[in-house]
Amino acid sequence: MHSINPIKLKDELKDCINAGYPAMIWGGPGIGKSEIPEQVAQELGVPLIDFRANLFDPVDVRGVPYIKQLKETGKRFTSWAVPDVFPIEQRDGPRGILFIDELPTAPPATQNAFLQLLLTKQIGEYKLPPGWQIVCAGNRLTDAAAVYQMPSPVRNRLAHYELEPSLDDWVQWAYQNNLDTDVISFIQYRPNLLSNFNADEYAFPTPRAWSMVSKKMSRANSDPERLFFGVSSLVGDGPAGEFVAFKEIASKLPDIDQLIKDPSTYKKDDNPALLYALSTAVAARAEDDLMENIMKLGKKLPIEFQVVLVRGALAAGGRDLKQHNDVRKWITENANIVL
């Protein structure tokens, strides 16, 4: 199966939702399988109900049996009380996404219990509101995540997508979510460490793990050894060692605000790690009033780091900055570069 990046996956999920058939997102741990449906729901302006399949037994999906009696004849029969986690139009609204997460980690009997819901959007007496659509997600058999083989009738009810992390998409997301600039610049410097799953390690780098590193950086201790232990607990020893060394280099940057104020004070440096750190730190401060000086400073950098700076500035300050005179001039002069 061909892999798909997060931006294209969001477009595909919207197509599935509009067409009215369920989708399945496959991928390794920590790469955004759960976050992407939430982003799609936000962009469509609809609610999302998160249903963790591995927490339910088949009877939980089918519903708990109870005795129902007809008043007219007194005849009794078994009916089923479905769980109230399923969307109810009067409570949850006419449109939305039912997100069935961790589907492959549910036992096959539980997965089979979803068959009727996936096929007819109905289980027993329960009917999924017409405006609600289903999106599923889970790990692959190769991810060492205690998953079960998905029964073929279940597989055949879904549109399947295998998600792979994308550096450009992650960097844009990282700027927009105010991740620590040292983390952003390090991943651009060492893109292979954005996601490097290792089933034999307790901690390994993933987009989710680096987001956790960023949160920890806001409370980081100045002691390098403490910093190493904190980062290694999230991404493993090797990546943590590289990050700590990179951060030591980044700490030697001049005052970024002063540099933007007077770009003529910039002193050329050929160290790639320092240039990634500089480009990212400057880009994170992008706003319309500063772009003239930011672009003056950027032109003093090698072209590949000008690209890093401009892409970062557009991610941090918004795509509207593309209309700034100095940015437009740079784009014209570098027409062969896709932003």
N, C-alpha and C positions, 0 to 999 in steps of 0.2 A: 504494500500500500504506500502511495506517495505521501510524504509528510506535508503539512500545511502550517504556515506561520499564523500567529495570533490575529493579525489584521484581516487576512483573507478568511480565517475561520469565522470571525464575527460576521462577515458578509454572508458566508455560507449558512450559518445558523439563522440569520434573518430570512434567507431564501426558504429554508426548511419550515420556519415558523409561518411564513406567508403561504407556503404551499400546503401546510397542514399535515406534515408527516414528521415523526420523531427522529432525532439525531443522536449519535453516540460519539463522544470525544474520548479517544484513547491517548495515553501518554504516560511518561514516567512521573515519579513523585515530585511535587514542588514546582511544576512548570506553568501553572495557571489554569488548569482544567476547571477548577471550581470558580475562579474569579471571572473568566470570560463570559459565562452565561449571565453573571450578575451585571457585567458591563453592558451586555446586549439588552438586558431588561431595562437598565437605566436609559440607554439610548432610544429605546422604543417607548419609554414612558409607561411601562407596565410593571406590576409586582412580580416577584419571584418567590416561590415556595420551595425550600430546600428539604428534600426527602432523602435520608441516608438509608439506602437499601440494605446495607449489611447489619442494621440494627433491628430488622424485622424478620419474623418467621412467615411462612406462607399464609398461616391463618390471620396474621396481622394485616396482610395485603387483601386477602379475600374478605375478611371481616369476621367478627365473632358471631357464632350462630345464636339465635334466640327463637323462642316459640311465639308465633303470631297466630291469632285466632280471628276468624271472620265472624262479625256480629250476626250476619244474616243466617248462616248455617251452623255456626258453632264449630266448624271444621278448623283444625289446627294444622299448621305446617311450619317448617323451619325457614327462617329468613336470616339475613346477614347484616350486621351493623358494621359498616365500613369505617375505617379510622378517619377522624376529623382532620387529619393532616392533609388530606386531599382537598383541592380547591372547592370552595362552595361559593357560588356566584353572589348570593346575598351578603356574604361576609367578606369575600376577597375581591369582588369586582368581576366584570364581564370578560376581561382579557388578562392574560398573564402567562408565565412560564412555570410549569411544574418540572423542577430540576431533580432528577433521580441520580444522586451521586453514589459513588462506590458500588455501582451495579455488579461488576464482575467479582467483588469480594463477598457478595451474598450467595448462599448455597444455591445450586441449580433449581431446587424446588421453589425457592423464593423468586428466582428469576423467571421461572415458568409461570408463577402466579401473576406476573406482570403482563403475560402474553395478551390476555383479553383487553387490558387497558391500552397496550401499545397498538393492538390491531383495530379495536372498535371504540376505544376511548370510553370503555364501560367495564365495570366489574359488578356483577350481580345487579342490584338495584341502583348502584351509583353510576352516574354519567358525568364525565368530565365536561364542564361548561364549554360550549362551542368555540368560544374565543380563547381558550387555554390550549397551549401546545406543550409537548414533552421534549426535554433535552436530557440526555443521560451522559455519564462520564465514569471513567475508571482506569485503573492501571492494567498493563498488559501482562501476559504470563511471564515474559522475560524480565519483569521489573522486581521479581522476588518479593511480591507484596501480598502473598497468601491469597491469590485470586483463583477462582474456579473457571474452567472452560465454559464459555457461554454456549448454551444449547443452540443448535442451528436454527430452530424455529424463532428463537428470540433474536438472533443475529439478523435473520432475514426480514425483520420488522423495522430495521433501523438504517439510517444513512450513516456511514462510518467515516470518521476523520481521525487521522493520527497527527497529533499536535507535536511540533518541535519548537523549542524556544528560538526566537530571532533576536540577534544583538540589537539591530536598529529599533525594533519594536520595544524591546525592554528598556533601552536607553531613553526613548521618548517617554515611556511610562514612568521611568525613574525620575526624570526631570519634573514631570507633571505632578508627581506625588512627593516631591521634595526629599528624595533620598539624599543621604550624605554624599557630597561631591567627591570625596576620596573614593567611595565605593563605586560611583559611576565611572570615574576616570580609570580606576584600576581594572574594571571589567572591559573597558575599551582597550586598555593596554594588554590585557590577557583574556581575550574573548573566549578561549577554550575553557575557561573556568566559570563561565556563566552557568553552565550545567554540565556536570561530570559525575554521573551516577556510578556508585561503587557499592555493590551489594554486600561486600565484605567489611565495609566501614560503618560505624555508627553515625558519623557526620560526614556529609559530602556536599559540594556546592550545587545549589539550584537557585533559580530566580527567587523563590520564596526564602531560602536561607540567606541570600545576600540582602534581602529586604529586612530580615531580622538583624543582620549585622549592622545595617544602617541605624536601626532603632537603638541598638546597643552603643553605637558610636556617640550618640547624644549624651550618654552617661559614662563614656569611656574614662578609664583611669590613665593617668599620664605614664604610669609604669609600663614599659614595653613588654615585660613578661606577663603582667596582668592582661594587657591588650591581646597578647598572643593566645593565652588560655581562653579568653572570652570569645575570640573569633574562631579558634580551632574547635570549640564546642559546637559551633554551628556549621562550619564548612570543612572541617578536617585539618590535620596538621600541615600538610604541604601547602594548600592554598592560603592558610593563615600565615605561614612563614613568609610567603611572597607578598601578601597584603601588608604585613607589618613593615617589611623592608620598603615597599612602595610608599607607605605613609610617611616613613622617615624622610624619603626624598621629597615628598610633597610638602613636608613641614618647612622646607627651605625656600618656599616660594616667597617672593616679595609681597608687600601689602597690595592685595588685588584692587581694592577700591582706589588707592592712590595711583596704581598703575593705569587704571581706566581713566582717572582724572587727567593724567599726564602720560600718554603712551610713549612719549619721547624718552622716558626714563627706563624703558625696557632694555635689558641687556641680553643679547643673544645667547641661547644655550641649546646644545644639540642633544641633550639627554632625552630620549623618547619618553621615559617615565615622567620627567619633569614637565615636558611639553603636553602630555595628556592631562596631567594635573592642572596645569595652567589653563589650557583650553577649556576644560570643564568648569573650573572655578569662575572664569570670566563669563562663560555662557550662562551659568546659573544666575547671574546678575542682569541678564538682558531685559531691557525695557526701552521704550521708544526714545526717551530723552538721552539715553546713554549709548545708543547704537552708533552714532557717528564716531565716538572715540573708541568704542569696542571694535569697529571695523578697521580703524586706523591701527589699533594694536594688532588685530588679526593679520593684517597684511605684512607684519614683521615676522610672522611664523612661516615655516615650510608649508607648502600648499596642502599636504595631507592633514595638517593640524588646523589650517584655516577651515577645511571641510568639517572637522570635528567641532570647531567653535561655532560655525554658522548653523549646523544641524542642531547642536545643543541649544543655541540661542532661540531658534524657532520652536523647539520643544518646550523650553522654559518660559519664554516670553509670549508664545502664541504665534500661530501662522500669519497673523496680521502683520507681523514685523517684516514679512516678505515684501511688503509694499513700501518699506522705508527706503529712501533714495539711495543710501549707501549700500544697503543689502541688495537692492535691485541692480545697482551698478556692478557689485561683485558677481552676482549671478550672470549678468550679461558677459562679463569678462571671463567667466568660467562656465560657459554654456554647455560644455561636455560633461559637467558634473550633475548628477541627479540628486536632488535634495528630498 
